[in-house]
Amino acid sequence: MIKRHSDLVLAITAHDPDTVENDLNTAVEMAREHAMKESRHGILVTQHSYTSYTVAVSRDVPYGQTHERRDLPA
């Protein structure tokens, strides 16, 4: 499931690997389309757990790039 928090942040929650992959690809494409309109920011994909991710247009990522990070609980 993809939940739009804004044009800049999308949350993904899924419980099987195929859905995670498909939803992440869809969310990254949606974020990329938004980022390309402004040509200023890149995309940050953050894994919060094995079933929860966010995809965000981020000023911390150079335009044209997609970075990944993990923010998993200890």
Distance bins in CASP14 RR format, pairs under 12 A and 6 or more apart:
PFRMAT RR
TARGET T0000
AUTHOR 0000-0000-0000
RMODE 2
METHOD distances of the structure
MODEL  1
1 10 0 0 0 0 0 1 0 0 0 0 0
1 11 0 0 0 0 1 0 0 0 0 0 0
1 12 1 0 0 1 0 0 0 0 0 0 0
1 13 1 0 1 0 0 0 0 0 0 0 0
1 14 1 0 0 1 0 0 0 0 0 0 0
1 15 0 0 0 0 1 0 0 0 0 0 0
1 16 0 0 0 0 0 1 0 0 0 0 0
1 19 0 0 0 0 1 0 0 0 0 0 0
1 20 0 0 0 0 0 1 0 0 0 0 0
1 22 0 0 0 0 0 1 0 0 0 0 0
1 23 1 0 0 1 0 0 0 0 0 0 0
1 24 0 0 0 0 0 1 0 0 0 0 0
1 26 0 0 0 0 0 1 0 0 0 0 0
1 27 0 0 0 0 0 1 0 0 0 0 0
1 51 0 0 0 0 0 1 0 0 0 0 0
1 52 0 0 0 0 0 1 0 0 0 0 0
1 53 0 0 0 0 0 1 0 0 0 0 0
2 9 0 0 0 0 0 1 0 0 0 0 0
2 10 1 0 1 0 0 0 0 0 0 0 0
2 11 1 0 0 1 0 0 0 0 0 0 0
2 12 1 0 1 0 0 0 0 0 0 0 0
2 13 0 0 0 0 1 0 0 0 0 0 0
2 14 0 0 0 0 1 0 0 0 0 0 0
2 19 0 0 0 0 0 1 0 0 0 0 0
2 20 0 0 0 0 0 1 0 0 0 0 0
2 22 0 0 0 0 1 0 0 0 0 0 0
2 23 1 0 1 0 0 0 0 0 0 0 0
2 24 0 0 0 0 1 0 0 0 0 0 0
2 25 0 0 0 0 0 1 0 0 0 0 0
2 26 1 0 0 1 0 0 0 0 0 0 0
2 27 1 0 1 0 0 0 0 0 0 0 0
2 28 0 0 0 0 0 1 0 0 0 0 0
2 29 0 0 0 0 0 1 0 0 0 0 0
2 30 1 0 0 1 0 0 0 0 0 0 0
2 31 0 0 0 0 0 1 0 0 0 0 0
2 52 0 0 0 0 0 1 0 0 0 0 0
2 53 0 0 0 0 1 0 0 0 0 0 0
2 54 0 0 0 0 0 1 0 0 0 0 0
2 55 0 0 0 0 1 0 0 0 0 0 0
3 9 0 0 0 0 1 0 0 0 0 0 0
3 10 1 0 0 1 0 0 0 0 0 0 0
3 11 1 0 1 0 0 0 0 0 0 0 0
3 12 1 0 0 1 0 0 0 0 0 0 0
3 13 1 0 0 1 0 0 0 0 0 0 0
3 14 0 0 0 0 0 1 0 0 0 0 0
3 23 0 0 0 0 0 1 0 0 0 0 0
3 27 0 0 0 0 1 0 0 0 0 0 0
3 30 0 0 0 0 0 1 0 0 0 0 0
3 52 0 0 0 0 0 1 0 0 0 0 0
3 53 0 0 0 0 0 1 0 0 0 0 0
3 54 0 0 0 0 1 0 0 0 0 0 0
3 55 0 0 0 0 0 1 0 0 0 0 0
4 10 1 0 1 0 0 0 0 0 0 0 0
4 11 0 0 0 0 1 0 0 0 0 0 0
4 12 0 0 0 0 0 1 0 0 0 0 0
4 26 0 0 0 0 0 1 0 0 0 0 0
4 27 0 0 0 0 1 0 0 0 0 0 0
4 30 0 0 0 0 1 0 0 0 0 0 0
4 31 0 0 0 0 0 1 0 0 0 0 0
4 34 0 0 0 0 0 1 0 0 0 0 0
4 54 0 0 0 0 0 1 0 0 0 0 0
4 55 0 0 0 0 0 1 0 0 0 0 0
4 56 0 0 0 0 0 1 0 0 0 0 0
5 11 1 0 0 1 0 0 0 0 0 0 0
5 12 0 0 0 0 0 1 0 0 0 0 0
5 27 0 0 0 0 0 1 0 0 0 0 0
5 31 0 0 0 0 0 1 0 0 0 0 0
5 54 0 0 0 0 1 0 0 0 0 0 0
5 55 0 0 0 0 0 1 0 0 0 0 0
5 56 0 0 0 0 1 0 0 0 0 0 0
5 57 0 0 0 0 0 1 0 0 0 0 0
6 30 0 0 0 0 0 1 0 0 0 0 0
6 31 0 0 0 0 0 1 0 0 0 0 0
6 34 0 0 0 0 1 0 0 0 0 0 0
6 54 0 0 0 0 0 1 0 0 0 0 0
6 55 0 0 0 0 0 1 0 0 0 0 0
6 56 0 0 0 0 1 0 0 0 0 0 0
6 57 0 0 0 0 1 0 0 0 0 0 0
7 30 0 0 0 0 1 0 0 0 0 0 0
7 31 0 0 0 0 1 0 0 0 0 0 0
7 33 0 0 0 0 1 0 0 0 0 0 0
7 34 1 0 1 0 0 0 0 0 0 0 0
7 35 0 0 0 0 0 1 0 0 0 0 0
7 37 0 0 0 0 1 0 0 0 0 0 0
7 38 0 0 0 0 0 1 0 0 0 0 0
7 41 0 0 0 0 0 1 0 0 0 0 0
7 55 0 0 0 0 0 1 0 0 0 0 0
7 56 0 0 0 0 0 1 0 0 0 0 0
7 57 1 0 0 1 0 0 0 0 0 0 0
8 27 0 0 0 0 0 1 0 0 0 0 0
8 30 0 0 0 0 0 1 0 0 0 0 0
8 31 1 0 0 1 0 0 0 0 0 0 0
8 33 0 0 0 0 0 1 0 0 0 0 0
8 34 1 0 0 1 0 0 0 0 0 0 0
8 35 0 0 0 0 1 0 0 0 0 0 0
8 37 0 0 0 0 0 1 0 0 0 0 0
8 38 0 0 0 0 0 1 0 0 0 0 0
8 40 0 0 0 0 0 1 0 0 0 0 0
8 41 0 0 0 0 1 0 0 0 0 0 0
8 42 0 0 0 0 0 1 0 0 0 0 0
8 43 0 0 0 0 0 1 0 0 0 0 0
8 44 0 0 0 0 0 1 0 0 0 0 0
8 54 0 0 0 0 0 1 0 0 0 0 0
8 55 0 0 0 0 1 0 0 0 0 0 0
8 56 1 0 1 0 0 0 0 0 0 0 0
8 57 1 0 1 0 0 0 0 0 0 0 0
8 58 0 0 0 0 1 0 0 0 0 0 0
8 59 0 0 0 0 1 0 0 0 0 0 0
8 61 0 0 0 0 0 1 0 0 0 0 0
9 27 0 0 0 0 1 0 0 0 0 0 0
9 30 0 0 0 0 0 1 0 0 0 0 0
9 31 0 0 0 0 1 0 0 0 0 0 0
9 34 0 0 0 0 0 1 0 0 0 0 0
9 43 0 0 0 0 0 1 0 0 0 0 0
9 44 0 0 0 0 1 0 0 0 0 0 0
9 45 0 0 0 0 0 1 0 0 0 0 0
9 46 0 0 0 0 1 0 0 0 0 0 0
9 53 0 0 0 0 0 1 0 0 0 0 0
9 54 1 0 0 1 0 0 0 0 0 0 0
9 55 1 0 0 1 0 0 0 0 0 0 0
9 56 1 0 1 0 0 0 0 0 0 0 0
9 57 1 0 0 1 0 0 0 0 0 0 0
9 58 0 0 0 0 1 0 0 0 0 0 0
10 23 0 0 0 0 1 0 0 0 0 0 0
10 24 0 0 0 0 1 0 0 0 0 0 0
10 25 0 0 0 0 0 1 0 0 0 0 0
10 26 0 0 0 0 1 0 0 0 0 0 0
10 27 1 0 1 0 0 0 0 0 0 0 0
10 28 0 0 0 0 1 0 0 0 0 0 0
10 29 0 0 0 0 0 1 0 0 0 0 0
10 30 1 0 0 1 0 0 0 0 0 0 0
10 31 1 0 0 1 0 0 0 0 0 0 0
10 32 0 0 0 0 0 1 0 0 0 0 0
10 33 0 0 0 0 0 1 0 0 0 0 0
10 34 0 0 0 0 1 0 0 0 0 0 0
10 43 0 0 0 0 0 1 0 0 0 0 0
10 44 0 0 0 0 0 1 0 0 0 0 0
10 45 0 0 0 0 1 0 0 0 0 0 0
10 46 0 0 0 0 0 1 0 0 0 0 0
10 52 0 0 0 0 0 1 0 0 0 0 0
10 53 0 0 0 0 1 0 0 0 0 0 0
10 54 1 0 0 1 0 0 0 0 0 0 0
10 55 1 0 1 0 0 0 0 0 0 0 0
10 56 1 0 0 1 0 0 0 0 0 0 0
10 57 0 0 0 0 1 0 0 0 0 0 0
11 23 0 0 0 0 1 0 0 0 0 0 0
11 24 0 0 0 0 0 1 0 0 0 0 0
11 27 0 0 0 0 1 0 0 0 0 0 0
11 31 0 0 0 0 0 1 0 0 0 0 0
11 45 0 0 0 0 0 1 0 0 0 0 0
11 46 0 0 0 0 1 0 0 0 0 0 0
11 47 0 0 0 0 0 1 0 0 0 0 0
11 48 0 0 0 0 1 0 0 0 0 0 0
11 49 0 0 0 0 0 1 0 0 0 0 0
11 51 0 0 0 0 0 1 0 0 0 0 0
11 52 1 0 0 1 0 0 0 0 0 0 0
11 53 1 0 0 1 0 0 0 0 0 0 0
11 54 1 0 1 0 0 0 0 0 0 0 0
11 55 0 0 0 0 1 0 0 0 0 0 0
11 56 0 0 0 0 1 0 0 0 0 0 0
12 19 0 0 0 0 1 0 0 0 0 0 0
12 20 1 0 0 1 0 0 0 0 0 0 0
12 21 0 0 0 0 0 1 0 0 0 0 0
12 22 0 0 0 0 1 0 0 0 0 0 0
12 23 1 0 1 0 0 0 0 0 0 0 0
12 24 1 0 1 0 0 0 0 0 0 0 0
12 25 0 0 0 0 0 1 0 0 0 0 0
12 26 0 0 0 0 1 0 0 0 0 0 0
12 27 1 0 1 0 0 0 0 0 0 0 0
12 28 0 0 0 0 1 0 0 0 0 0 0
12 30 0 0 0 0 0 1 0 0 0 0 0
12 31 0 0 0 0 0 1 0 0 0 0 0
12 45 0 0 0 0 1 0 0 0 0 0 0
12 46 0 0 0 0 0 1 0 0 0 0 0
12 47 0 0 0 0 1 0 0 0 0 0 0
12 48 0 0 0 0 1 0 0 0 0 0 0
12 49 0 0 0 0 0 1 0 0 0 0 0
12 50 0 0 0 0 0 1 0 0 0 0 0
12 51 0 0 0 0 1 0 0 0 0 0 0
12 52 1 0 0 1 0 0 0 0 0 0 0
12 53 1 0 1 0 0 0 0 0 0 0 0
12 54 1 0 0 1 0 0 0 0 0 0 0
12 55 1 0 0 1 0 0 0 0 0 0 0
12 56 0 0 0 0 0 1 0 0 0 0 0
13 19 0 0 0 0 1 0 0 0 0 0 0
13 20 0 0 0 0 1 0 0 0 0 0 0
13 23 0 0 0 0 1 0 0 0 0 0 0
13 24 0 0 0 0 0 1 0 0 0 0 0
13 27 0 0 0 0 0 1 0 0 0 0 0
13 47 0 0 0 0 0 1 0 0 0 0 0
13 48 0 0 0 0 1 0 0 0 0 0 0
13 49 0 0 0 0 1 0 0 0 0 0 0
13 50 0 0 0 0 0 1 0 0 0 0 0
13 51 1 0 1 0 0 0 0 0 0 0 0
13 52 1 0 1 0 0 0 0 0 0 0 0
13 53 1 0 0 1 0 0 0 0 0 0 0
13 54 0 0 0 0 0 1 0 0 0 0 0
14 20 1 0 1 0 0 0 0 0 0 0 0
14 21 0 0 0 0 1 0 0 0 0 0 0
14 22 0 0 0 0 1 0 0 0 0 0 0
14 23 1 0 1 0 0 0 0 0 0 0 0
14 24 0 0 0 0 1 0 0 0 0 0 0
14 25 0 0 0 0 0 1 0 0 0 0 0
14 26 0 0 0 0 0 1 0 0 0 0 0
14 27 0 0 0 0 0 1 0 0 0 0 0
14 47 0 0 0 0 0 1 0 0 0 0 0
14 49 0 0 0 0 0 1 0 0 0 0 0
14 50 0 0 0 0 1 0 0 0 0 0 0
14 51 1 0 0 1 0 0 0 0 0 0 0
14 52 0 0 0 0 1 0 0 0 0 0 0
14 53 0 0 0 0 1 0 0 0 0 0 0
15 23 0 0 0 0 0 1 0 0 0 0 0
15 49 0 0 0 0 0 1 0 0 0 0 0
15 50 0 0 0 0 1 0 0 0 0 0 0
15 51 1 0 1 0 0 0 0 0 0 0 0
15 52 0 0 0 0 0 1 0 0 0 0 0
16 22 0 0 0 0 1 0 0 0 0 0 0
16 23 0 0 0 0 0 1 0 0 0 0 0
16 50 0 0 0 0 0 1 0 0 0 0 0
16 51 0 0 0 0 1 0 0 0 0 0 0
17 23 0 0 0 0 0 1 0 0 0 0 0
17 24 0 0 0 0 0 1 0 0 0 0 0
17 50 0 0 0 0 1 0 0 0 0 0 0
17 51 0 0 0 0 0 1 0 0 0 0 0
18 24 0 0 0 0 0 1 0 0 0 0 0
18 25 0 0 0 0 0 1 0 0 0 0 0
19 25 0 0 0 0 0 1 0 0 0 0 0
19 26 0 0 0 0 0 1 0 0 0 0 0
19 27 0 0 0 0 0 1 0 0 0 0 0
19 51 0 0 0 0 1 0 0 0 0 0 0
19 53 0 0 0 0 0 1 0 0 0 0 0
20 26 0 0 0 0 0 1 0 0 0 0 0
20 27 0 0 0 0 0 1 0 0 0 0 0
20 45 0 0 0 0 0 1 0 0 0 0 0
20 47 0 0 0 0 1 0 0 0 0 0 0
20 49 0 0 0 0 0 1 0 0 0 0 0
20 50 0 0 0 0 1 0 0 0 0 0 0
20 51 1 0 0 1 0 0 0 0 0 0 0
20 52 0 0 0 0 1 0 0 0 0 0 0
20 53 1 0 0 1 0 0 0 0 0 0 0
20 55 0 0 0 0 0 1 0 0 0 0 0
21 27 0 0 0 0 0 1 0 0 0 0 0
21 28 0 0 0 0 0 1 0 0 0 0 0
21 45 0 0 0 0 0 1 0 0 0 0 0
21 53 0 0 0 0 0 1 0 0 0 0 0
22 28 0 0 0 0 0 1 0 0 0 0 0
22 29 0 0 0 0 0 1 0 0 0 0 0
23 29 0 0 0 0 0 1 0 0 0 0 0
23 30 0 0 0 0 0 1 0 0 0 0 0
23 45 0 0 0 0 0 1 0 0 0 0 0
23 51 0 0 0 0 0 1 0 0 0 0 0
23 52 0 0 0 0 0 1 0 0 0 0 0
23 53 0 0 0 0 1 0 0 0 0 0 0
23 54 0 0 0 0 0 1 0 0 0 0 0
23 55 0 0 0 0 1 0 0 0 0 0 0
24 30 0 0 0 0 0 1 0 0 0 0 0
24 31 0 0 0 0 0 1 0 0 0 0 0
24 43 0 0 0 0 0 1 0 0 0 0 0
24 45 1 0 0 1 0 0 0 0 0 0 0
24 46 0 0 0 0 0 1 0 0 0 0 0
24 47 0 0 0 0 1 0 0 0 0 0 0
24 51 0 0 0 0 0 1 0 0 0 0 0
24 52 0 0 0 0 0 1 0 0 0 0 0
24 53 1 0 0 1 0 0 0 0 0 0 0
24 54 0 0 0 0 0 1 0 0 0 0 0
24 55 1 0 0 1 0 0 0 0 0 0 0
24 66 0 0 0 0 0 1 0 0 0 0 0
24 68 0 0 0 0 1 0 0 0 0 0 0
25 31 0 0 0 0 0 1 0 0 0 0 0
25 32 0 0 0 0 0 1 0 0 0 0 0
25 43 0 0 0 0 0 1 0 0 0 0 0
25 45 0 0 0 0 0 1 0 0 0 0 0
25 53 0 0 0 0 0 1 0 0 0 0 0
25 55 0 0 0 0 1 0 0 0 0 0 0
25 66 0 0 0 0 0 1 0 0 0 0 0
26 32 0 0 0 0 0 1 0 0 0 0 0
26 33 0 0 0 0 0 1 0 0 0 0 0
26 53 0 0 0 0 0 1 0 0 0 0 0
26 55 0 0 0 0 1 0 0 0 0 0 0
27 33 0 0 0 0 0 1 0 0 0 0 0
27 34 0 0 0 0 0 1 0 0 0 0 0
27 43 0 0 0 0 1 0 0 0 0 0 0
27 44 0 0 0 0 0 1 0 0 0 0 0
27 45 0 0 0 0 1 0 0 0 0 0 0
27 46 0 0 0 0 0 1 0 0 0 0 0
27 53 1 0 0 1 0 0 0 0 0 0 0
27 54 0 0 0 0 1 0 0 0 0 0 0
27 55 1 0 1 0 0 0 0 0 0 0 0
27 56 0 0 0 0 1 0 0 0 0 0 0
27 57 0 0 0 0 0 1 0 0 0 0 0
27 66 0 0 0 0 0 1 0 0 0 0 0
28 34 0 0 0 0 0 1 0 0 0 0 0
28 35 0 0 0 0 0 1 0 0 0 0 0
28 42 0 0 0 0 0 1 0 0 0 0 0
28 43 1 0 0 1 0 0 0 0 0 0 0
28 44 0 0 0 0 0 1 0 0 0 0 0
28 45 1 0 0 1 0 0 0 0 0 0 0
28 53 0 0 0 0 0 1 0 0 0 0 0
28 54 0 0 0 0 0 1 0 0 0 0 0
28 55 1 0 1 0 0 0 0 0 0 0 0
28 56 0 0 0 0 0 1 0 0 0 0 0
28 57 0 0 0 0 0 1 0 0 0 0 0
28 61 0 0 0 0 0 1 0 0 0 0 0
28 64 0 0 0 0 0 1 0 0 0 0 0
28 65 0 0 0 0 0 1 0 0 0 0 0
28 66 1 0 0 1 0 0 0 0 0 0 0
28 67 0 0 0 0 0 1 0 0 0 0 0
28 68 0 0 0 0 0 1 0 0 0 0 0
29 35 0 0 0 0 0 1 0 0 0 0 0
29 36 0 0 0 0 0 1 0 0 0 0 0
29 43 0 0 0 0 1 0 0 0 0 0 0
29 45 0 0 0 0 0 1 0 0 0 0 0
29 55 0 0 0 0 1 0 0 0 0 0 0
29 66 0 0 0 0 0 1 0 0 0 0 0
30 36 0 0 0 0 0 1 0 0 0 0 0
30 37 0 0 0 0 0 1 0 0 0 0 0
30 43 0 0 0 0 1 0 0 0 0 0 0
30 55 1 0 0 1 0 0 0 0 0 0 0
30 56 0 0 0 0 0 1 0 0 0 0 0
30 57 0 0 0 0 1 0 0 0 0 0 0
31 37 0 0 0 0 0 1 0 0 0 0 0
31 38 0 0 0 0 0 1 0 0 0 0 0
31 41 0 0 0 0 1 0 0 0 0 0 0
31 42 0 0 0 0 1 0 0 0 0 0 0
31 43 1 0 1 0 0 0 0 0 0 0 0
31 44 0 0 0 0 1 0 0 0 0 0 0
31 45 0 0 0 0 1 0 0 0 0 0 0
31 46 0 0 0 0 0 1 0 0 0 0 0
31 53 0 0 0 0 0 1 0 0 0 0 0
31 54 0 0 0 0 1 0 0 0 0 0 0
31 55 1 0 1 0 0 0 0 0 0 0 0
31 56 1 0 0 1 0 0 0 0 0 0 0
31 57 1 0 1 0 0 0 0 0 0 0 0
31 58 0 0 0 0 1 0 0 0 0 0 0
31 61 0 0 0 0 0 1 0 0 0 0 0
31 64 0 0 0 0 0 1 0 0 0 0 0
31 66 0 0 0 0 1 0 0 0 0 0 0
31 67 0 0 0 0 0 1 0 0 0 0 0
32 38 0 0 0 0 0 1 0 0 0 0 0
32 39 0 0 0 0 0 1 0 0 0 0 0
32 41 0 0 0 0 0 1 0 0 0 0 0
32 42 0 0 0 0 1 0 0 0 0 0 0
32 43 1 0 0 1 0 0 0 0 0 0 0
32 44 0 0 0 0 0 1 0 0 0 0 0
32 45 0 0 0 0 0 1 0 0 0 0 0
32 55 0 0 0 0 1 0 0 0 0 0 0
32 56 0 0 0 0 0 1 0 0 0 0 0
32 57 0 0 0 0 1 0 0 0 0 0 0
32 61 0 0 0 0 0 1 0 0 0 0 0
32 63 0 0 0 0 0 1 0 0 0 0 0
32 64 0 0 0 0 1 0 0 0 0 0 0
32 65 0 0 0 0 0 1 0 0 0 0 0
32 66 1 0 0 1 0 0 0 0 0 0 0
33 43 0 0 0 0 0 1 0 0 0 0 0
33 55 0 0 0 0 0 1 0 0 0 0 0
33 57 0 0 0 0 1 0 0 0 0 0 0
34 40 0 0 0 0 0 1 0 0 0 0 0
34 41 0 0 0 0 1 0 0 0 0 0 0
34 42 0 0 0 0 1 0 0 0 0 0 0
34 43 0 0 0 0 1 0 0 0 0 0 0
34 55 0 0 0 0 0 1 0 0 0 0 0
34 56 0 0 0 0 0 1 0 0 0 0 0
34 57 1 0 1 0 0 0 0 0 0 0 0
34 58 0 0 0 0 0 1 0 0 0 0 0
35 41 1 0 1 0 0 0 0 0 0 0 0
35 42 1 0 1 0 0 0 0 0 0 0 0
35 43 1 0 0 1 0 0 0 0 0 0 0
35 44 0 0 0 0 0 1 0 0 0 0 0
35 55 0 0 0 0 0 1 0 0 0 0 0
35 56 0 0 0 0 1 0 0 0 0 0 0
35 57 1 0 1 0 0 0 0 0 0 0 0
35 58 0 0 0 0 1 0 0 0 0 0 0
35 59 0 0 0 0 0 1 0 0 0 0 0
35 61 0 0 0 0 1 0 0 0 0 0 0
35 62 0 0 0 0 0 1 0 0 0 0 0
35 63 1 0 0 1 0 0 0 0 0 0 0
35 64 1 0 0 1 0 0 0 0 0 0 0
35 65 0 0 0 0 1 0 0 0 0 0 0
35 66 0 0 0 0 1 0 0 0 0 0 0
36 42 0 0 0 0 1 0 0 0 0 0 0
36 43 0 0 0 0 0 1 0 0 0 0 0
36 57 0 0 0 0 1 0 0 0 0 0 0
36 63 0 0 0 0 1 0 0 0 0 0 0
36 64 0 0 0 0 1 0 0 0 0 0 0
37 57 0 0 0 0 1 0 0 0 0 0 0
37 63 0 0 0 0 0 1 0 0 0 0 0
38 57 0 0 0 0 1 0 0 0 0 0 0
38 59 0 0 0 0 0 1 0 0 0 0 0
38 63 0 0 0 0 1 0 0 0 0 0 0
38 64 0 0 0 0 0 1 0 0 0 0 0
39 57 0 0 0 0 0 1 0 0 0 0 0
39 62 0 0 0 0 0 1 0 0 0 0 0
39 63 1 0 1 0 0 0 0 0 0 0 0
39 64 0 0 0 0 1 0 0 0 0 0 0
40 57 0 0 0 0 1 0 0 0 0 0 0
40 58 0 0 0 0 0 1 0 0 0 0 0
40 59 1 0 0 1 0 0 0 0 0 0 0
40 60 0 0 0 0 0 1 0 0 0 0 0
40 61 0 0 0 0 0 1 0 0 0 0 0
40 62 0 0 0 0 1 0 0 0 0 0 0
40 63 1 0 1 0 0 0 0 0 0 0 0
40 64 0 0 0 0 1 0 0 0 0 0 0
41 56 0 0 0 0 1 0 0 0 0 0 0
41 57 1 0 1 0 0 0 0 0 0 0 0
41 58 1 0 1 0 0 0 0 0 0 0 0
41 59 1 0 1 0 0 0 0 0 0 0 0
41 60 0 0 0 0 1 0 0 0 0 0 0
41 61 1 0 0 1 0 0 0 0 0 0 0
41 62 0 0 0 0 1 0 0 0 0 0 0
41 63 1 0 0 1 0 0 0 0 0 0 0
41 64 0 0 0 0 1 0 0 0 0 0 0
41 65 0 0 0 0 1 0 0 0 0 0 0
41 66 0 0 0 0 0 1 0 0 0 0 0
41 67 0 0 0 0 0 1 0 0 0 0 0
42 55 0 0 0 0 0 1 0 0 0 0 0
42 56 0 0 0 0 1 0 0 0 0 0 0
42 57 1 0 0 1 0 0 0 0 0 0 0
42 58 1 0 1 0 0 0 0 0 0 0 0
42 59 0 0 0 0 1 0 0 0 0 0 0
42 60 0 0 0 0 1 0 0 0 0 0 0
42 61 1 1 0 0 0 0 0 0 0 0 0
42 62 1 0 0 1 0 0 0 0 0 0 0
42 63 1 0 1 0 0 0 0 0 0 0 0
42 64 1 0 1 0 0 0 0 0 0 0 0
42 65 1 0 1 0 0 0 0 0 0 0 0
42 66 1 0 0 1 0 0 0 0 0 0 0
42 67 1 0 0 1 0 0 0 0 0 0 0
43 54 0 0 0 0 0 1 0 0 0 0 0
43 55 1 0 0 1 0 0 0 0 0 0 0
43 56 1 0 0 1 0 0 0 0 0 0 0
43 57 1 0 0 1 0 0 0 0 0 0 0
43 58 1 0 0 1 0 0 0 0 0 0 0
43 59 0 0 0 0 0 1 0 0 0 0 0
43 60 0 0 0 0 0 1 0 0 0 0 0
43 61 1 0 0 1 0 0 0 0 0 0 0
43 62 0 0 0 0 0 1 0 0 0 0 0
43 63 0 0 0 0 1 0 0 0 0 0 0
43 64 1 0 0 1 0 0 0 0 0 0 0
43 65 1 0 0 1 0 0 0 0 0 0 0
43 66 1 0 1 0 0 0 0 0 0 0 0
43 67 1 0 0 1 0 0 0 0 0 0 0
43 68 0 0 0 0 1 0 0 0 0 0 0
43 69 0 0 0 0 0 1 0 0 0 0 0
44 53 0 0 0 0 0 1 0 0 0 0 0
44 54 0 0 0 0 1 0 0 0 0 0 0
44 55 1 0 0 1 0 0 0 0 0 0 0
44 56 1 0 1 0 0 0 0 0 0 0 0
44 57 1 0 0 1 0 0 0 0 0 0 0
44 58 1 1 0 0 0 0 0 0 0 0 0
44 59 0 0 0 0 1 0 0 0 0 0 0
44 60 1 0 0 1 0 0 0 0 0 0 0
44 61 1 0 1 0 0 0 0 0 0 0 0
44 62 0 0 0 0 0 1 0 0 0 0 0
44 64 0 0 0 0 0 1 0 0 0 0 0
44 65 0 0 0 0 1 0 0 0 0 0 0
44 66 1 0 0 1 0 0 0 0 0 0 0
44 67 1 0 1 0 0 0 0 0 0 0 0
44 68 1 0 0 1 0 0 0 0 0 0 0
44 69 1 0 0 1 0 0 0 0 0 0 0
44 70 0 0 0 0 0 1 0 0 0 0 0
44 71 0 0 0 0 0 1 0 0 0 0 0
45 52 0 0 0 0 0 1 0 0 0 0 0
45 53 1 0 0 1 0 0 0 0 0 0 0
45 54 1 0 0 1 0 0 0 0 0 0 0
45 55 1 0 1 0 0 0 0 0 0 0 0
45 56 0 0 0 0 1 0 0 0 0 0 0
45 57 0 0 0 0 0 1 0 0 0 0 0
45 58 0 0 0 0 1 0 0 0 0 0 0
45 61 0 0 0 0 1 0 0 0 0 0 0
45 65 0 0 0 0 0 1 0 0 0 0 0
45 66 1 0 0 1 0 0 0 0 0 0 0
45 67 1 0 0 1 0 0 0 0 0 0 0
45 68 1 0 1 0 0 0 0 0 0 0 0
45 69 1 0 0 1 0 0 0 0 0 0 0
45 70 0 0 0 0 1 0 0 0 0 0 0
45 71 0 0 0 0 0 1 0 0 0 0 0
46 52 0 0 0 0 1 0 0 0 0 0 0
46 53 1 0 0 1 0 0 0 0 0 0 0
46 54 1 0 1 0 0 0 0 0 0 0 0
46 55 1 0 0 1 0 0 0 0 0 0 0
46 56 1 0 0 1 0 0 0 0 0 0 0
46 58 0 0 0 0 1 0 0 0 0 0 0
46 60 0 0 0 0 0 1 0 0 0 0 0
46 61 0 0 0 0 0 1 0 0 0 0 0
46 66 0 0 0 0 0 1 0 0 0 0 0
46 67 0 0 0 0 1 0 0 0 0 0 0
46 68 1 0 0 1 0 0 0 0 0 0 0
46 69 1 0 1 0 0 0 0 0 0 0 0
46 70 1 0 0 1 0 0 0 0 0 0 0
46 71 1 0 1 0 0 0 0 0 0 0 0
46 72 0 0 0 0 1 0 0 0 0 0 0
47 53 1 0 1 0 0 0 0 0 0 0 0
47 54 0 0 0 0 1 0 0 0 0 0 0
47 55 0 0 0 0 0 1 0 0 0 0 0
47 67 0 0 0 0 0 1 0 0 0 0 0
47 68 1 0 0 1 0 0 0 0 0 0 0
47 69 1 0 0 1 0 0 0 0 0 0 0
47 70 1 0 1 0 0 0 0 0 0 0 0
47 71 1 0 0 1 0 0 0 0 0 0 0
47 72 1 0 0 1 0 0 0 0 0 0 0
47 73 0 0 0 0 0 1 0 0 0 0 0
48 54 1 0 0 1 0 0 0 0 0 0 0
48 55 0 0 0 0 0 1 0 0 0 0 0
48 69 0 0 0 0 0 1 0 0 0 0 0
48 70 0 0 0 0 1 0 0 0 0 0 0
48 71 1 0 1 0 0 0 0 0 0 0 0
48 72 1 0 0 1 0 0 0 0 0 0 0
48 73 0 0 0 0 1 0 0 0 0 0 0
49 70 0 0 0 0 1 0 0 0 0 0 0
49 71 0 0 0 0 1 0 0 0 0 0 0
49 72 1 0 0 1 0 0 0 0 0 0 0
49 73 1 0 0 1 0 0 0 0 0 0 0
50 70 0 0 0 0 0 1 0 0 0 0 0
50 72 0 0 0 0 1 0 0 0 0 0 0
50 73 0 0 0 0 0 1 0 0 0 0 0
51 72 0 0 0 0 0 1 0 0 0 0 0
52 70 0 0 0 0 0 1 0 0 0 0 0
52 71 0 0 0 0 1 0 0 0 0 0 0
52 72 0 0 0 0 1 0 0 0 0 0 0
52 73 0 0 0 0 0 1 0 0 0 0 0
53 68 0 0 0 0 1 0 0 0 0 0 0
53 69 0 0 0 0 0 1 0 0 0 0 0
53 70 0 0 0 0 1 0 0 0 0 0 0
53 71 0 0 0 0 1 0 0 0 0 0 0
53 72 0 0 0 0 0 1 0 0 0 0 0
54 68 0 0 0 0 0 1 0 0 0 0 0
54 69 0 0 0 0 0 1 0 0 0 0 0
54 70 0 0 0 0 0 1 0 0 0 0 0
54 71 0 0 0 0 1 0 0 0 0 0 0
55 61 0 0 0 0 0 1 0 0 0 0 0
55 66 0 0 0 0 1 0 0 0 0 0 0
55 67 0 0 0 0 0 1 0 0 0 0 0
55 68 0 0 0 0 0 1 0 0 0 0 0
55 69 0 0 0 0 0 1 0 0 0 0 0
56 66 0 0 0 0 0 1 0 0 0 0 0
56 67 0 0 0 0 0 1 0 0 0 0 0
56 68 0 0 0 0 0 1 0 0 0 0 0
56 69 0 0 0 0 0 1 0 0 0 0 0
56 71 0 0 0 0 0 1 0 0 0 0 0
57 63 0 0 0 0 0 1 0 0 0 0 0
57 64 0 0 0 0 0 1 0 0 0 0 0
57 65 0 0 0 0 0 1 0 0 0 0 0
57 66 0 0 0 0 0 1 0 0 0 0 0
57 67 0 0 0 0 0 1 0 0 0 0 0
58 64 0 0 0 0 0 1 0 0 0 0 0
58 65 0 0 0 0 1 0 0 0 0 0 0
58 66 0 0 0 0 1 0 0 0 0 0 0
58 67 1 0 0 1 0 0 0 0 0 0 0
58 68 0 0 0 0 0 1 0 0 0 0 0
58 69 0 0 0 0 0 1 0 0 0 0 0
60 67 0 0 0 0 1 0 0 0 0 0 0
60 69 0 0 0 0 0 1 0 0 0 0 0
61 67 1 0 1 0 0 0 0 0 0 0 0
61 68 0 0 0 0 0 1 0 0 0 0 0
61 69 0 0 0 0 0 1 0 0 0 0 0
END
